[in-house]
Amino acid sequence: MEKKQSFDLLFCSSFFAFLLVLWPAMSQEVENQREFDYNTNGTRGPAHWGDIRPEWHTCRTGQMQSPIDLLNQRVRIVSHFTDLKINYSSSNATLKNRGHDIMLQWSGSAGYMEVNRSRYFLRQIHWHSPSEHTINGRRFALEAHLVHQSQTGNIAVIGILYNIGQPDYFLSTMRQHFIDISTTQRDKLLNVVNPSRLRMRSSLYYRYIGSLTVPPCSQNVLWTIVRKVRTVAPDQVNLLRVAVHDDSNTNARPLQPLNNRNVQLRIKASVEGAE
C-alpha cells in the first residue's frame, strides 16, 4: 500500500510538471513600461513588480523566472542536435519607446524559428543593458531579445549577448532611427527591416524554460541563448539607453533562482537562415 501511494504521488508530480511545461505563456510583455522601473531601492523596482498589479503576481511567486546565470556546473551538454531552424524575412516594422527599452516591432511576416517542428513567429526585438543573463557569473554589455510567438500563444525568445568591441552591424543600420526616436519620442514607422542582418549564426546555444523578464513575467517561455558572444560599440549601447530618456543606467532585471530547472548547452545544431 505504501509503495502504491509513493508511486501515485510520483506519477501525479510528474504529470503536473509535464502539464506545466506545456501550458502556454499567453501574456505578452507590457507595451507601456512606465508603471515599473529598475531602481532596486525603490517601491517600483524589480523586487516589487509582483505587487504593483494583481496580474503581475508571477513576478513575485513564479518558480521559473528569468534571467538566470548559465553556470557551467548546471549545464548539461547535448550534442548533435538539429532541432533549431531559423527562417527570417524582410518586413515593415515600427520602432517604439516603451519607457525603459527601445522595441522594434514587425508589422508583417518577418519569418519564424522552428523548434522540434513547432513554429514561433518573430514579433519584435528589444535590448537590455547590461545583459540580463550571465555566463559563469559574467555579465555582458548588452543583450538582445528576439521575441517569437506560436499560433497557440506559446512564447520563445532568442537571446544574443554582446561584449564591447567593434560596432554591431544591425545596430549600425538602425543608428539614425534611434537618434530620430530619441529626439521626437514618437513611434517611427520604418520601411522593410531584415532581421537576418543580426548575423547570429552559432553552433552552440543554451536552452531552458523560463519567463519574460519584464511584467507580467509570464512563465513557460522557451529560451535559446546564443553561446557566441558578439561585439557592440560603446556609443551603440549608450544610444539605446539615451533614446528612452528614463534617467537610468540599466534596464536589466536581477538574476533569478534556478529552482532545479534543466539547462542544456546544445552543440552542432543546425541554425539555418541566421545570416
Residue, then its C-alpha position, 0 to 999 in steps of 0.5 A: m500500500e505504501k509503495k502504491q501511494s509513493f508511486d501515485l504521488l510520483f506519477c501525479s508530480s510528474f504529470f503536473a510538471f509535464l502539464l506545466v511545461l506545456w501550458p502556454a505563456m499567453s501574456q505578452e510583455v507590457e507595451n507601456q513600461r512606465e508603471f515599473d522601473y529598475n531602481t532596486n531601492g525603490t517601491r517600483g523596482p524589480a523586487h516589487w513588480g509582483d505587487i504593483r498589479p494583481e496580474w503581475h503576481t508571477c513576478r513575485t511567486g513564479q518558480m521559473q523566472s528569468p534571467i538566470d546565470l548559465l553556470n557551467q556546473r548546471v549545464r548539461i551538454v547535448s550534442h548533435f542536435t538539429d532541432l533549431k531552424i531559423n527562417y527570417s524575412s524582410s518586413n515593415a516594422t515600427l520602432k517604439n519607446r516603451g519607457h525603459d527599452i527601445m522595441l522594434q516591432w514587425s508589422g508583417s511576416a518577418g519569418y519564424m524559428e522552428v523548434n522540434r517542428s513547432r513554429y514561433f513567429l518573430r514579433q519584435i526585438h528589444w535590448h537590455s543593458p547590461s545583459e540580463h543573463t550571465i555566463n559563469g557569473r559574467r555579465f555582458a554589455l548588452e543583450a538582445h531579445l528576439v521575441h517569437q510567438s506560436q499560433t497557440g500563444n506559446i512564447a520563445v525568445i532568442g537571446i544574443l549577448y554582446n561584449i564591447g568591441q567593434p560596432d554591431y552591424f544591425l545596430s549600425t543600420m538602425r543608428q539614425h532611427f534611434i537618434d530620430i526616436s530619441t529626439t521626437q519620442r514618437d513611434k517611427l514607422l520604418n520601411v522593410v527591416n531584415p532581421s537576418r542582418l543580426r548575423m547570429r549564426s552559432s553552433l552552440y546555444y543554451r536552452y531552458i524554460g523560463s519567463l519574460t523578464v519584464p511584467p507580467c513575467s509570464q512563465n513557460v517561455l522557451w529560451t535559446i541563448v546564443r553561446k557566441v558572444r558578439t561585439v557592440a560599440p560603446d556609443q551603440v549601447n549608450l544610444l539605446r539607453v539615451a533614446v528612452h530618456d528614463d534617467s537610468n543606467t540599466n534596464a536589466r532585471p536581477l538574476q533569478p533562482l534556478n529552482n532545479r530547472n534543466v539547462q542544456l548547452r546544445i552543440k552542432a545544431s543546425v541554425e539555418g537562415a541566421e545570416 
